[in-house]
């Protein structure tokens, strides 16, 4: 109940904040949905909603082969200083002198395409675009457009989080696969490697089945995946800064609740 109330209040705040809507050019869009690569994609160049950690744009995709259109929200997350590539390699496997660790910070924007309305009968697809991040974290040789696609059930989307784990074919004879997140495309996984993926729908509230936005979602992690083998581990972390809710918000929300109560008594 509190989540629904907070999401509603967040909507009121975002409407007032939208007076300062962000304007972008089509060149700032992810490459995969730019006019040159996706003629059927129509993205608004002015943001509909602006929260401290992200901006939200309206998106309509028309499929000429099926004659159908898909409505989505396109979220642009501002990456925090916690976003990075963390690599650990044990070089003793190759006669080296031990373990080396490398940390490469990520800067820029992570983009997420999310459905406006959940499908309760089929998996719901979420596309992540990474080509507006420096340095480019996409290590897939088959995905030049830097698009990572995932899907989850409506129940998991309402919960706001899903994960996937695959232990890899490392010669142990036992391969473990688990989780409620499906990896559809984009992540490069070597034949003998394992992978561990966590995805949080930060700022999204699907409690009603339709996408709303929650200003009180202070989860920092949007997406993290770990690619591992016997002698190396690469962990890619994409996070936004958790913004504390100001005291003025609580004053505003308590006043609004009071007005709602007064309105009900008068009716």
Buried (B, 14 or more C-beta within 10 A) or exposed (E): EEBEBBBBBBBEBBEEBBEEBBEBEEEBBBBBBBEEBBEBBBBBBEBBBBBBBBBBBBBBBBEEEEEEEBEBBBBBBBBBEBBBBBBBBBEEEEEEEEEEEEEEEBBBBBBBBBBEBBEEEEBBBBBBBBBBBEEEBBEBEEBEBBBBBBBBBBEBBBBBBBBBBBBBEBEEEEEEEEBEBBBBEBBBBEEEBBBBBBBBBBBBBBBEEEBBBBBBBBBBBBBBBBBBBEBBBBBBBBBBBBBEBEEEBEEBBEEBEEEEEEEEEEE
